[in-house]
Amino acid sequence: MNKMKIASYIILIVSILAILYALIFNPADWIVYAIAIVCIPFLVLSFGLLTMSKPIKEEEEERREEPFTGY
């Protein structure tokens, strides 16, 4: 889980930097479209993974006892 958390942080930071680049420096239209198509979904995905990785106080013990197997 630690590797996933680190990868999510990296993807989150890269996505934010790319979106800020597109907003501030005003590159060509195709670059802005490419950043929007790629980085916005990655931003949402990484934010969701980071949110899901934080356990609720009631679930902390359950997560330690049995691994996540999916729903």
C-alpha positions in Angstrom: 0.0 0.0 0.0 2.9 2.3 0.6 4.0 2.1 -3.0 0.5 3.0 -4.2 0.4 6.0 -1.9 3.7 7.3 -3.1 2.8 6.8 -6.7 -0.5 8.6 -6.1 1.2 11.5 -4.6 3.6 11.7 -7.6 0.8 11.5 -10.1 -1.1 14.1 -8.2 1.8 16.6 -8.1 2.7 16.0 -11.8 -1.0 16.5 -12.8 -1.3 19.7 -10.8 2.0 21.1 -12.3 0.9 20.2 -15.8 -2.5 21.9 -15.3 -0.9 25.0 -13.9 1.5 25.1 -16.8 -1.4 25.0 -19.2 -3.1 27.8 -17.3 -0.2 30.1 -16.7 2.0 29.9 -19.8 -0.7 29.6 -22.5 0.9 26.9 -24.8 -0.5 25.9 -28.1 -4.1 24.6 -28.2 -3.2 21.0 -28.9 -0.9 20.9 -25.8 -3.7 22.3 -23.6 -6.1 19.6 -25.0 -3.6 16.9 -24.4 -3.0 18.1 -20.8 -6.7 18.2 -20.2 -7.4 14.8 -21.6 -4.6 13.1 -19.7 -3.9 15.1 -16.5 -7.4 15.9 -15.3 -8.5 12.2 -15.1 -5.1 11.3 -13.4 -5.7 14.1 -10.9 -9.1 12.8 -10.0 -7.8 9.2 -9.9 -4.8 9.9 -7.6 -6.9 12.1 -5.3 -9.5 9.3 -5.0 -6.8 6.7 -4.3 -5.3 8.9 -1.6 -8.7 9.5 -0.1 -9.5 5.8 -0.1 -6.2 4.8 1.5 -6.9 6.7 4.7 -8.9 4.4 7.0 -11.7 5.5 9.2 -11.1 5.2 12.9 -13.5 2.3 13.1 -12.0 0.4 10.2 -8.3 0.7 11.2 -8.4 -2.6 13.2 -10.3 -4.5 10.6 -7.8 -3.5 7.9 -4.9 -4.7 10.0 -6.6 -8.1 10.7 -7.7 -8.9 7.1 -6.4 -7.6 3.8 -8.6 -5.9 1.3 -10.0 -8.4 -1.1 -12.4 -6.2 -3.0 -16.2 -5.9 -3.1 
